[in-house]
Amino acid sequence: MEQLRCWALKSSSTPQLSSGHDSLERARMFHLNIEDSAEMPTSLLQLRVRRMTLVKACLSSAFVIIAAALFVVSMNRVFGSWNLGKSNQRSRNEYHRDYLKLGCNETIAMHLRRLTAEPHVAGTAENFATAEYVLSTFKKYGLSDNAYYKDYNVLLSYPLSRSLTLRSPGVETLRRFELREKEVKGDPYSSRSSKAIPSFHAYSPSGTSVAEVVYVNYGRAEDFRALERMGVNVTGAIVIARHGKIFRGDIVKNSARAGASAVVIYSDPFDFAGTGSEGNYPLSKWLPRSGVQRGTVFEKPGDPQSPGWPSGTTTRDSERLSANDLKAVLPSIPSLPISAEDAQVIMNSLGGPLAPPHWHGGLDLPAYRIGPGPGILNFTYVANQTNVAIRNVFAVIKGLDEPDRYVLLGNHRDAWTFGAVDPNSGTATLLDIARRLGKLVKQGWQPRRTIVLCSWDAEEYGSVGSTEWVEENYNLLYSRAVAYINVDCAVAGPGFAASATPQLDNLLREATKQVVDPDDAPHTVYESWFAVNNKSESAMIGRLGGGGSDFTSFLHHVGVPAIDIYYGNDYPVYHSLYDNYMWMEKFGDPHFRRHVAVAGIWGIIALKLVDEDILPFNYENYADELQSYTVTLEAQLKALGTPTHVSTSPLHDSISDLRMVISENKIQKKGLQEIESQFSDFQYWIPQRRAFNDRLLMAERAFTDSEGLPGKPWNKHLIYGETNENEYGSSSFPAIFESLQKAAQTNASKQWLALQHEIWRVSRAIDRAARVLHGELT
């Protein structure tokens, strides 16, 4: 590895950020109360009347803004000395350029080395030490005035004992599995395996089972349906599944539904060791055969004892579910993660039919067979589910003009082992952002809006720390949060990737144009990202329907616009002993330049959100996405031969109205920007700007519904949510497509009616968003 030194990714020669100026006097703050109007009229005449009324209102508002803008500009030409908007201070653009110049890979590497010195699972002394490190670093970087922590008392689980033995036919002695990840030569971290928590599944219940084994491929619902067609009975069996396609908790849930008594899950070399020709870590990036993926199997975010309300603290308790109620929400059968080494022995004991070719993996077997048996596993797991303290850490830089508008940057800090990729590549990057912002503050910069840096705890157990904090601050976040920008694993390898709510797409792309690609200079990150996605901007940005990280509570529960960014997609040592500093130094980011790039993009997005006069939201992208989802829905309805009474017209009508309001807003924005460019301190326009920004801020909330998704009332967002069969999977119109799936399976009249109801619910949500963006009562 080359000697690390401060190495900044310089900004590219792209158009400059729009300038902003500080007001000499602050306008009085006010709030808009948006009333929800009646349901959409259904007759064609009513629709036409409504649209004509909306068009007139849009044109009226636009003409007022334009007339005012022309008046002020003309006054400026007459009275050239009227110069309220000119400031002697450095422009915010200059501070943004300085931010990009301040990147330092040496600093990031130092933080990562210290954060990953010991395994640090949530609730342990080692993880509280990382909280203290983050807090002290925030303070060291000049953010001491508003750096603090918040503790919660939550239910976490740890392994007390694990036992797994195999009795194979014709073999007198039992095979007792060590259930241990092995030390690998040359890696000093793996030699400290005794300090790491034993491999286990968080929130798995205690249990014992002695039974034949059945191989279930990836444990998806479709895999169990295939077994049923083959005539393989899973009832009472211990199933063995491989990681790779769905959330491990869904594997356990599907297995329990099929009647299994216990589950073991392994990382097949086909999915985690490449072709096998490169060898395994430390010779290559690939997972060693003894590697094991830990993780939670609880499917809901937050403390299981307090669903929908914040947990108690160390000084004040809260309501908790009873033992019986808690048992009902946690997994019902025990499970354990195991290594490919151990899985090979178990799989080799199976007879029965050959598995389908696409079920075959990379284990060294004569053939992949399904069973059941004749090998018999003796499985025992004892869990310790206990209430412990966790700690979130924050640093706040208060805004000068709008201190009650929050832009939040978040990353979690707890790890299953050393956590060099997941999550502390993100933690080290967040600390570098704090360092850069601290330097800007010392130079005189103060954000227009407030920045909140968030270091979450217990994310690995199901975004517990962030969820409890969001539930506690729900009303404030609902009315004040501008956006949440998440980085979980900042760097796992080459290749930039991102997901976002659509109104932030343009902002995200523009930010990547400001930063040079660390792997392909002098090209920008945007240019490389664009090329990898076949030069299609529509393919560049994913959506945030799936769970699995801390954006979940912000977007799915509150309706806060969100972004999630990272370098490198999947990485093979995920949640294993080998996710350590040495793996990162050798394979993830040898020169820590990708970390610098993430800090640049992450920070520039935040700076634009806090400093732009008018929030850089583009709802045209949202309307385009909604239209695309509707077209996809119609194609599926046509393919299924849907009854004629199921109609997507409500969606088309609502999207059409949304587009009209968006067009109005574009005209209003242009008028405001013209005025701002001449007189940013002209007092009349400060509340006008505030009101316009509030409409942009609150529109995302309108896509939430108080009833939530069917069977998931906590998940309130109707446009984006997890798929029904995979918590990690992202779905648009989640309630609609789940209802469509049920209707297609049963062809029952009531299911088709339920589908139409969900179409109307989404239509009403789009109507609400249009009314919020319009900003006037009906």
N, C-alpha and C positions, 0 to 999 in steps of 0.2 A: 504493500500500500504506500502511495506517495505521502510525503510529510504533509499533514494538514496545516493549512494556514487560512486566515480569513479570506474567503473567496465569495464574491457577490456575483449573482446573475444580473448583469446590467440590463436596464430597460431597453426595449427596442425602440426604433424610431417610428412610433405609431402616433396617431393624433392625440393631442394632450387632453387631459381631463378638464371638464368644464370648471371654470373658476368660481369660487364662492367668496363672500366677504362677511365679516362679522358686523352685526348691527351695533350702533352706538347706544340705542335704547331697546329694551326687549318689549315686544308687544304682549298684551295680555293673552294668556292661553285660554282656549275654549275647546269644547268637545261637541261632536255631532252625534245626535241620537237618531239612528236610522230605524224607522218603523218598518216592520215586516207587513207587506200588504196582503190582500186576499189572494186566493189561488188564481192561476191563469184562466182567463175566460176561454171557452172552447169553441164558440161559434166564429165563423169566418168574419162576420161583420164586426164582432167585438175585437177580434185580433187587428183588423184594419184600423178601427178607431183608436185602439191603444197605440199602434205603431205611428199613426199620424200625430197623436198627442206627444209621443216621445220625440219624434223628429222635430216638431215645433219647439219643444223644450230644449232640445240639444242645440238647435240653431240659435235660439234666443240667448242661451248661456254663452255660446261661442261668440256671437256678435257683441255682447257686452264686454267680454274679455278683449276682443280685437279692438273695439272702439276705445277702450281705456288705454290699451297699449299704444295706439296711434296718438292719442292725446298726450300721454306722458312723453313719448319720443319727440313729438312736435314741440312741447314745452322745453325739452332739453336743447333743441336746436335754436329756439328763440333765446333762452337763458343759458348760454353756454357755460356760465360760471356755476350753475346749479349742479353740484358734483357729489351728491350724497353717497353714491355707491362706490366711490373710489377710496381705497384704503392704502395707507402707507406700510401696512404689515406685509410680510411675505405672503404670497398667494398659497392657497392650499395645494395647488398643483406642484409647487416647489417642494413642499413637505412630502408629497407623495413620491416625487422623484428621489428625494433623499432616502425615503423608506426603502426603496428598491436597492439603493447603493449600500445599505447597511448590513446586508446578509453576510453571515460568517459560518462556514461549514465547521470550522474548528470548535466554535462555541456549541453548536448543535451536537457534534460528536462527544464533547465533554459531558453535556447534559445526559445524553443517552447512556454513556458509560456509567455514570453515577446512578441513574434511575434503575438500571438493570443489574446492579451489582449483586442483588439477592432476589430470589423468587418473592413475589409480593401479592398474595391473594387477598381479596377484600376481607376486611375484618381482622387482619393479623397485624402484629406490631410492625412487621416489615413494610406493610402498606401504609400504616400511619406515618412511618418515616418518610415515605415518598410524598405524603401530603405536607409534612413539615418542610421538605426540600422545596416543593413548588411554592409554598407560601413565603418562605424566606427569600427565594429567588425573585418573586414578584416585588418584594420590598426592596431588595438590593438594586433592582432595575428602576427604582424611583416611583413605584406605584404603591408605596407604603400607606398613603393616606386612606386608601379605600381597598386594602387587601385584607381578606378575612376568610373564615371557614364556617361551615354549617354542618352539624352532625345530625344523623338520624339513627334510630334504633330499629333494626330491621331483621327479618328472618333470613338467615343464610344457612347453608348446609355443608357439612364436611364429612369425609369418610372415617368411620371408626375401624371397620375391618372389612376385608374382601377375600373371598376364596373361590377358586374355580378349578375343578378337577374333571378329567375326562376318563371314562372307561370305554375302551375300544373293544370290539369283538375279537376274541382269540388272544387278548393280551391280559395277562394276570395282574400286572401292576398298574396302578392308577397313574395317570399323567397329571402332575400338579403344576400349574402355571405360576410363574413368579410374579407376573403382572408388574413388571419393572422395566423402565427404559434404561438401556445400557450406556455405559460410558463409551465414548468414541475417542480414538487416539487423536491427540492434538487439540482437543477442545477442553480447556480447563473448566468450563461451565458444566459440562455433562458429568464431570467427576464429582460434582456437588449435588448429585441427584437426591441424596438423602435429605437435603434441605427443601426440595420441591414437594408440593402436596402430591400424594399418590394419585394415580389416574382414577377418575371417578366421574359420575354425572351429577351435577348439582340438582338438588330437589328430587332425586330418585328416592323412592321409599325403600325402607329395609325389606328384605324378603329372601326366601330360600326356595329353590326349585330343583328337582332332580327329574330330568326328562330328556327325551330324544331331541335332536337338533334338526331344524329346517332352515335351509338357505333361502333368503327372500330378496336377493339382489340389493337394490337401493332402499327397499322398504317403503316404496311409494304405494299409493292406493292402487295404481295400475298393476304393480307387481303382485299384490295380493289377489287382485282379480284374475291375473294370469294363473296363479297357483290354484285358485278355485276351479278354473276351466280344466286344469290338469288333473283335478281330483285329489289334490294334496290338502290334507286336513292339518291346520296349524293349531287347533285347540289343544291346550295343555303343553304344547312344545316350547322349548327355548329356541328363539329364532336368532340367526346370525345374519347381519346385514352389513353392507359396506357404505361408508361415507361417500358423499360426492354430488348428490342431486337435490336433496331436500334437507331442511333443518332436522337435526337429530331428534328433537322433541316430537316432530311429526312421525319419524320412524317408530318411536315408542308408542305414540298414540295409535298409529295404524296397526301395530302389532297387538296392542291390547284389544282393539276392536275385533281383530281376527281371532281372539281367544288365546293368544300366547301367554305363557306364564312368566317369561323373563326375556330380556334382549341383550345380546352382545353385539357391539358395532366396531368394525375395524377399518383401517385405512389401506385399501387395496393398492398394490404397486402400480396397477394400471392407471390409477387416478393420482397417485402421489409419488411415483418414482420414474416417471417418464418411460422411455423405451427400455431402461435398465442398462443401456450401453455406457452411460456416464458414471455408473456407480452411485453411491449414496453419500450424504454428508458425513465427513467434511471434504470429501473429494469433489462433490458437486452439491448443488442446492437441494437435492432430493432427500426425502424423509428416510432415515435409516429403518431397517426392518423391525426394530424394536420400538419405533416411535408410536406414540399414542396421542390421540386428539381428545383432550378434556372438553368439558362444556356443560352448559345447563340444558335440561330437558323440560323446563317449565316454559309454557308457551305464551304467557302474558307478561307485559312489562311491569316493573315495579315490585314492591314488597307484596308477596302473596297474601299477607295478613291484612293488608289495607287497600283493597282494590277500589280505586276511584277517589281516595282521600289520602292525605299525607300521613306517613308513619309518625310515631312519637319520637321525641328527642331523648337525650340522656337525662334531661331535667323535667320533661313533661310527657306523659304517656298519651296514647290515642286509642280509639276503638280498634279492636282486632277481631278477626274472625274466630269463631269457636273452633275447637279441634275437629269436630265433625264437618263443619263448613270448609275448613282448610283442606281436609282430606279429599273433599269433593273436587277441588280445583287443581290439586297437585297430580302428577302422574300416578296411575293406578298400579303399574307393575314395575318391578326393579329392573335396572339396566346397568351395564358397565361398558366402558370403552376398552378395547384390547388392541394389541399390536398385530401387524401382518404375520409376524413369526408365530404367534399363538394361534391366529386364525387359520394358518396353513395346516396346523396339526388337527384342528377341529374339522376343517373342511375335508381333510383327507380321510376322516372317519365316516363320511357320509356315503350312503348308497342311494338307491332309488333312481328315478329318471335323470337323464342328462339335462342340465340347465340349457335353456335356449342359447344360441351362440352369443347374442348381445348381453347375456348375463355373465359371460366369462370375463375374468380379470387377469391379473398378472402374477398370481400365486403359482408356485412351482408344483402343479398338481397333474396327475394323469388326466383328470377331467373335472370340470365343475359339475357336481351333482347336487340334487335338491334335498334328498332325504325323504321322509324323516328317518333319522338314525342311519345305521344301527348304533352309532356312537351316542353315549349318554353323558350329558354334562351334569355335574353337581355344582350349583350356583348358590352362593350366599353373599349377601351384602348387608352391612349394618351402617346406617346413617346417623349422624348427629345433626339434627336440625335445631338451631339455637338462635336466640336473639342476640345480636352483636351491634356495636356502633360502627357506622361508616362515616366518612368525612368528605364533603365537597369543599373545594377551595375556589375563591373568586378574587379577581382584581377588577376594579371599576375605574374608568376614566370618564368623568362626568362631562356631558356636553355643555357647551356654552349657550347655545340658542334654545335647544330643546332637550334639557336634561331628562325629561320624562319620556323620551323615545329611545328604545334600547336596540342595539345591534349586538348579538351574542355570538361569541366564538367558543366552541366546546370540543373537548377531547376527554376520554376517560383515562384513568391512571392505573387502575388495578389490572393485574395479569394473572393468568393461570400458572405461569412459571416465571421466566425472566422477562418476557414480553418486549423484546427488542423491536419487533414489527408491531405486534398487537399488544398494547396500544402505544408504547412509549416512543416510537418514532414520531407519533403525533404529539405526545407530551413535550418532547425535546423541541419540536418545531413551534409549539405554542409558547414555550419559554423564550425562544428566539424572537417571536413576534413581540412579546412583552419587552424584551431588551430594545428592540427597534423603536417601539412606541414610546418607551421611556426616554430615549434620546430625542425624539421629536418634541416631547413635552418640555424637556430642558431647553430646547431651541426656541420655545415660545408657542408651539402648536397647541391648539385646544380644539377637540372635535366639535362640530356643530351639534351632533347628537351623542348620546352616551354609548361607550363601548364596555361590554362586560366579557371578561375572559373567564371561562368556566373549566375547572378540572374536576371531572365527575368520578365518583367511587362506585364500585360494585356493578359496573356495566356488564361484566361477564356473567353475572347471575340473572340478567334480564333488564338492563338499563335501569337498575334500581335507584341509584343516586340521582340521576337526572329526572326520573319520573316522580320521585317523592318531592323534589324541589319544584317541579312544574306544577304538580297538584297543589302544593302549598301556595304558590304564587299565581294560580290560574287567572284570577281576575285582572291582576296587574299586567300579566303577559298578554292577555286577550286584548286589552285596550292600548297597550304601549309597545309591544315588541314589533320591531320592524322586520327582522329576519334572524334566522339562526343558521350559522355556518359550521358544519360539523367536519372534523377530521378524526377518524378512528385510527386506521393504519395509514400513516402519512406515506410511508414508502415500504413496498414489498418487492420492488424490482423495477424494470423499465416500463415506460408507457403511461402517459397521463390519462386519467379517466375521471368522470364526474357524473353526478345525478343532481337534479334540481326540480323545483316547481317551475312551470314554464315562464312565468313573468320575469324570472331571473336569468333566463337563457342568454340574453344579449349581454348582460353584465358579466356573466361568467366567461363568455367567449372573448369579450373585450379585455378582461383581466389577463387571459392567457396570451394576448397579443403584446402585453407589456413585459413579458418575462422570456428570456432566452432559454431554449431547450437545453438542459444540462447534458444531454447525450448527443446533440446534433447542432452545436453552435455553427454559424450565427443564426440559424433558423429559430423562430419563436416556438414556444410550446404550442401555440395555436396552429401554426403551419404543420408541425409534425402530427398533431392530434387530428387535424383535418385530413391529412394524407392517409393516415391509418384507417379512417372511416370512409374511404373511397370518395373523398372530397364531397361528402354530403353532410351539411350542417345538421340536418334533421336526424342523422344517425349518431351524432357526437355525444349527445347528452341523454342519460337514462332518467328514469323517474323514480320517485321515492315511495313506492307503494309498499315495499317489503319492510319488515322490521329488522332487528338485529343490531341497531346502534342507537345513539342518543338523540338523533333527530326525531325518533318515533313520537315521543310525547309532545314535542313542539308542533309538529305537523299534523299527526293523526288525531291528537286529542284536542289541541287548542286551535289549530289552523294558522300557524305561523309559517310564512314562506321560508323555504330551507334549501340549502345546498350541502352536498357531501362530496369531498374531493380526495383523491389518493393517486399515488404512483404505483403501478404494478397491480395486477388483479389478484388471482388466487396465488398463494404460496404454499409449498408442500409441507413446511414444518409448523403449520398453523396449530396453536394451542399445545404444542409439545415441548419437551425439555430443550429442544434444539433451537427454539425461537429465542436466540440470545445475541449478545453483542458481536460475537465472532461470526455468526451466520450473516448478520447485517454487514459487517466489515468486509466479508469475503464475497457475498453474493447480492445482498439487497441494495447496497449503495456504497461501494468501496471508498468513494471520495466525498460522500455526504453532500453532493451537489444537487441531487434530487430533493433532499430535505430543504435545501435553500430555495429551490424552485417552488415547492409547496408553500413555504413561508411567504414567498413573494406573492403568489396568486391569492392565497388565503387572506393576507394582509391588505392587498390592494382592493379586493372585493369589499372588505370591511371598511376601508377608508372611503371608498366611493359611496357606500351606504350611509356613513355618518356625516360626510362632508358635502355631498351634492345638495344644491338648493332644493331641487325637486327629486324625489326618490327615483332611482334608475330602474323602474319597473316597466315592463312592456307586456300588457295584457293581450295584445294581438296574438302573441305566441300561444297564450292560453286558449283563445278562441279557436285557433288552428288545430290545437291538440284535441279539444273537445269535438270538433268536427270530424277529425280523423277517427276518434274512438267510436263516434256514432256510425260512421261508414263501416268500420269493422263489425260493429254490432249488427248492422243491417245485412252484411254478407253472411254472418252466422245464422241469422234468422231465416234468410232465404234458403240456405243449405239445409236447414232442418225442416223446411216446410211448415213454418209457424202459422198458427191460426190467424185469419185475416183481422180479427179484432185486436191483435197486438200491434200497436203503432208506435213508431219513433217520431211522429210529427211534433210532440211536445218538445223534444230535444232540439229539433231543427228550428222551431219557433223561438225558443229561448236563446239559442246561439245567435240567431239573426238579430234579436234585440240587443244582445251583449255586444255584437259588432258595431251597431249604431252608436251605443254609448261610448265605446272605445274610440270611434272616429271623432265624436264630440270632444273627448278628453285630449286627443292629439291637438286639436285646434286650441283648446284652452291652455294646454301646456306650452304651445308655441308662443301664445300671447304673454303668458307669465314669464317665460324665459327672455322674451324681448324686453320686458320691463326690468327684470332682474339684471340684465346685462347693462342697463343704464343706471338703475337706482335700486341697488340691493338693500339699501337702508331706508328707502321710502316707506314710512310706517304703515300706510294703507295696505301695502301688498304683503306684509308679513302674515297677518291672519288669513289672507287669501291663499297664500302658499301653504300655510299650515292646514287649512281646510282641504285643499287639493291633495296634499300628501296623506292626510288621514283617510281619504277615500281609497287611495292606492293601498294603504296599509291594511285597511279593514276588509277589502274585497276577498282575500283568501279565507277569512273567517266565515264568510257567507257560504262557502262550500261545505261547511260542517253542518251537522244535524243533531239536535239534542237527543234523538233516539239512538243514534249511532248505527253501525252496521248490524244486520240481523245476527243475533247470537253474540255480538261483540259491542255492547253499548259504550264501552270506553273508547273504541275506535270510531270517531265521529265524522271523519272526512269521507265524503261520498264520491269524490273523484279519484282518489288514490288510496289503496289499501293492499294488504297482503293477500295472496291467493288463498283459497280455502284449504288447499292441500299442502301448502308450503309457506311457513312463516317468512322465509327469506325471499319468496317470490313476490314480484311487484305486479299489481293489477290495476288497470284503469276501470272505472265504473264497477268496483268490486261487488257491490250488492246486486247490480244488474246481471253481471255475468254468472254469479253464484245462483241467482234465481233461474237464469236461462239453463244452466246445467241441470238443476233439479227438474225443471219443466220438461227438458228433453229426455230425461231418464224415465219420468213417470207418465208424461203426456196427460197429466190430470188437469182438469179445467181450473181447479183452484190454484195450481202452480203457475199456469199461464196468466191468471189474474194477478198473482203475486208479482210476476215479472213486470206486468204493466204498471203496477203500483210503484215498483222501484224505478221505472223509467220516469214516472211523474215526480218522484222524490228528487231525482237528479235534476229534472227540468226546473223544479221550484228552487233548488239550490243555485242554479245558473241565473234564474230570475233575481234572486236575492243579491247575487254578486253584481248584476247589472244595475240594480237600484242603488247599491252602495257606491258604485263608481259614478253614477249619475249625481248622487248627492242631494236629491230633492225628494220630499214626500210626494206620494201619489195623490 
